[in-house]
Amino acid sequence: QARLKALPAMVAMEGTPEPRARGSWRDAFLHRRKDEEKPAPRQRAVRENDFEKAMLAQDRAMIEQLQRKPPRESAVRKKPPTPPKVSPYKFRLDTAPPSPSNDSDQVQPATVSTVSETAPETAETGETGETGPETLDAGGAAPVAPPPAAQETPEPIPPVAPPPAELREPVVEQPSVTVVPKSGELFSAADIDSIMNSITGEEAKITPSTVKASIESRRDRRLVSETEFSIPDRSKLRDQIRAIDSWLEDDVTCSEQVKEGLRLRHDDVSLQEVMAKTGKASKAEGASEAELFSKLESAKSRSKAGEKLPAAEMKDLAQRAKPMLPNMNLEKLVRALNLFSATGYEDYDLYLNVLGEIPVQVRGISPELLTKCLRLLWRLRLNEETYLELFSMEAMNMIRAKKPPRRPPVRRPAEAPLEVKAAPKPALAPFSGRMLIQIGNCLTQLGAKHPSRFMDVYQEQIAIAIPSLSQEDCELVTPCLAASPLLPDALRRAFLERCAEVDAGAPLVAPEASATPEIARYQRDAEVYRRRAKHLRNIFMIEASIRKETWAFFSSLPAEVRSYLDRVHERSKELKHPKPLGFAAEVATVLDQLRVPTWSTMAGPLEVHLVQANTPGVEAEDVVYECNEAEAYCAMRQEDRTPQLTMATKFRHKLLQRLGLQLVHINYWEWSRLSEAQRINYMVKLQARQVG
């Protein structure tokens, strides 16, 4: 309380603070004294003096340490001799032409300079490896010179004494030697090596005896250089080259004689004996070929009877056939290709080897053999573009070669009456209508690319052949050919009109078997029935394709043709569905193990492999399994990772989708890699995917 009472009196004694003007702090900051910013000069001088004293003390300690270290004794270093300046050797003959250079440009021959004794080295040169007091500081760098006021005179350092004369190596005085070639007029490799060795010191030291010998050899070379220069003799080299050429000629002639089989020995063997031996060799080759074909024929008959041929036997036949292929003619090559394909042997390299021999002899191929080759390619499912194009262009060339040349119009006089003659009917040459259909079927089913020139020639020939096609020929046309560019709309319309005329697709009539049948007629009717039953579905598939895919084309057909197609459509309902065989049967067996009911049915003219009913209570369509067997794919090559579907299989899938079926594909090349347990697991996952 006493302090509180005394507070007003204290304030009155000190007085009230004067009110500060607004912005006075800014003026005070701008007008502050500059002496406050800088440190006092005396303090800065004291700091600099302390630093200088510390540096001087460090220098003194380093100098004392260097002075206490005893000098290191080392031998005097010997400088290597300077390399001699070598001038080019000049050809000095009286008959030599004068040098175009001036006298001032000429260089005198160089000499090896002698090694003179060097003056004794002192401590200032630094050769002894010692470091003087003024050279380094404590950090290893040049020291900063101290100010004059702070410098102190260091103590004198005694000079380092040179080593005594006994420790020095004696130096031998070497006389000057002129560098000249040892032999001939030019420097050889040995001369250059000797010069370089003398420079680097690799060889022994020069002695007076070697110097004397070099002087004498130089004197002798001067005498030899006065003789004329002669070109070296190379006759022996030419003889060796001619001998080598003669050996090569003899080798070529001998190899030709071996290839032709006409090489004769110098003994008493006659030409008749050599020809007899050659004939025996050809007979042996013919016997081996006959044996090969007989074995292939027996294998074909066994395979046709249902016997499974062992793979080792067929592989052995293939290995025996490959060396014989280059010596076979065209007919034997096609026969070998046919027999191997009939046995079902799958060897892509073998078939390529056989096909590789055909282009050499393709110019002499007949129309039947060319058609046979294309049919074999389709049987083997080899979609090789090279051979497909080769056969198609060869067929085009054969057709063009048989066409008669066009004759120029004959001028008639104006008075002669005009005679109207019927144009000659074009004839097919050299392929028949059936051959043209088979060629088109094979090319389209393998997915060949048709050149425009081939298409023009083929369409011209097929247009001539369509009016003369029989019922069996019309049924032979596949849907791939009917829907391909080889048969445009005009030719397709003419083909359907011809089918309506011959009633292609009529019901099959089995040959009658009587008590006393005519054997020849019965066999002929049975063969026709078998061929028609094999290709009858083609007409029904063509009708379904035209009706579902090209409705505009279908409506533009004549009324007779449309009524014919309606009859074909009604007959398609009477087609019998074959039982599932092979791959489809295996899938059906797995589904039976899973207690999944399946059945087979027909979708128009096409058979559906497997149909599975959906789970009761689930609103969805039935699941249709499409089992793509091995025959549905083209032959796999080594560079192919996955097989490729044939055009016939793609056409089937497309038509089934047009008929309203959603297919679930099961591929044979995946199925064959699975075990029994894996196949069951595969089908369970496939069904779960469809239900989900």
C-alpha positions, 0 to 999 in steps of 0.5 A: 500500500505504501508503494501504491501511495508513492507511485503518483509522486514518482511519476510526477518527479520523472515527468510525463513522456513526450508524445511521439510524432507519427512516423518517427520510427521511420526517420530514426531508422533512415538517419541512424549513424553509420558508425553503428553498422561498422565494427571498430577499426581497432578490433579488426586490426587485432584479428588480422594480426592474430591470424598472421602470427598463427600462419608465421608460427606454422611456417616456422614449425614446417621449416624446422621439421624440414631442416631436421630431416637428413638428406637422402642419398641417391644415384645420379639419374642417367638421361637416355640418349637422344634419338638420331634424326634419320634422313631418307636414303638417296639412290646415288648413281651416275645414271639416276635422274637429278633430284628436282629439289634444290641444294638447300633442301637436301638433308645430310645423313644423320648420325647417332649423337654421343652422350656427353657428360652432364654437369653436376646437378645442384640442390636447386634443380630438384633432381635429388627429390628434396624440397626446398624451404620456399617450395611448400607450405604446411598444406602442400600448396604455395604459401601466401607471402606475409606482410613485410612487417611480420616477416622474419628471416629464416635460418640459412639452410646448408646446400646438399652435397652431390654424391661422390664420384665413385657412386656415379656410373661410368658413361661410355662415349659412343662414336657416331654411326650413319644409319643406312640399310644393311642390304639393298637400296631400301630399308627392310624390316630388320633395319627398322627393328635394329634402329628402334632397338638402338634407340630404346636400348633393348639390345646390348650396348654399342661396343667399339667392335660393333662400330668397326663392323658397321663402318666396314659394312657401310663401305662395302654397301657403297661399292655394291650400290654402284651396280645397276638395279635389277628386278627380282625374278618371279618365274618360280612364283608363276610356275606355282600359280600355273600348277595350282590352276591346273589342279583346279581344272583337274578337280572340276573335270573329275567332279563332272565325270563323277556326276555324269557316271562316265569316270573311267580308270586307266586299267583294263575296264571297258566302257561296256562294263561301266555302262553295265554297272550303271544299269545295275545301279538304276535297276537297284533304284527302280527295285527300291522304288517299287518296293516302297510303293508296294509297302505304301499300297499295303499300308493304304489298304490297311488304313482303309480297313480301319487298322491304325498304322504304327507311327514307327513304320510310317516314319521309316517309309518316309525316311526311305522315300526322301532320298528317292524324291529327286530321281522320281518323275512327275507321275511318281511324285504325285503317286507318292503324295497320294499314298502318304496322304491316304494313310493319314500320315502327318509329316509336314516336312515330307509333303513339302519335300515332295511338293518342292520337286514338282515345280521343276517338272510342272511344265509337262504336267497334264490336266488330270495330274494338276487337278489331282495335286490340288485335290491332294493339297485340300486333303492334306489341308496345306494352305501353302500360297506358293503352290496354290498360286503355282497350280492356278497360274499353270492352269491358266497357261494351259487354258490359254495355250489350248484356245484357238487364236483370233482370226482377223475379219475377212474383207468381202466385196460390196457386190457379194451377198451377206451370208449369216453364219452361226458362230462356232460353239466354244469348247472346253480345253483342256479341262472338263467341267468336273475338273474346273469345279474340283479346281475351284473347290480346292482353291476356295476351301483353302482360302487361296488368293485369286489373281485377276488374270486367273479369275477372268480365264476361269470364269470364261471356262466355267461359263462354257461348262455350266450348260453341260453340267450333270446332276452329279456335277452340280452337287459337287459344287461346294458352298465356298465356291458358290459364294466366292468371287469365282462365281459372280451373280451372273454365273451363280444365277446360271448355275442355279438354273442348271441345277433346277433343270437336272433336279440337283439334290433329288432323293437318293435311290439305292441300287436294286439287288435282284436274284440275278443282278448285272454285276457291272451295272450294279457296281456302277450304280453303287459307285454313283450312289456313294458319290452322291451321298458324299456331296448331296448336302452341298446343294442344301447348304447353298440354298440355305446360304442364298436364302439367309445371306443374300435375300435380294439375290434370291428374290431376283431369281426366276420363278422356276428357280425359286420354286426349285429352291423351295423344294430343296428347302423342304427336302432338307428336313428329311436329311438324317442326322449322323451320330456323333463320332470322334471328338464330339463323342469324347465330349459327350462322354465327359458330359455324361460323367457330369450327369449333364444331358446332351443330344444331337439335332439338325439346324437346316441342312447342318448337323449340330454336334451337341446341345445341352439344356439349361438349368430349370428355372434359368431363362436362357437359350440352350447351349450348343457345343461346336466340336472343332475336330482336327479336320477343321484346321489347316495343317500346322507349320513349325512357325505357327503357334495356333492352327488356322480354321479352313474356309469350309469350317468358317462358312459352317460357323457363319451359316449356323449363326445365321440360323440363330444358334450361339456356338460354344467352341471346343477346339481339338488342339486344346482338348488333346493336350488335357488328361482325363481329370483336366478334361472334366475340370475344363467342361465344369469351368465352361459350363459355369461360364455359360450359366454365369 
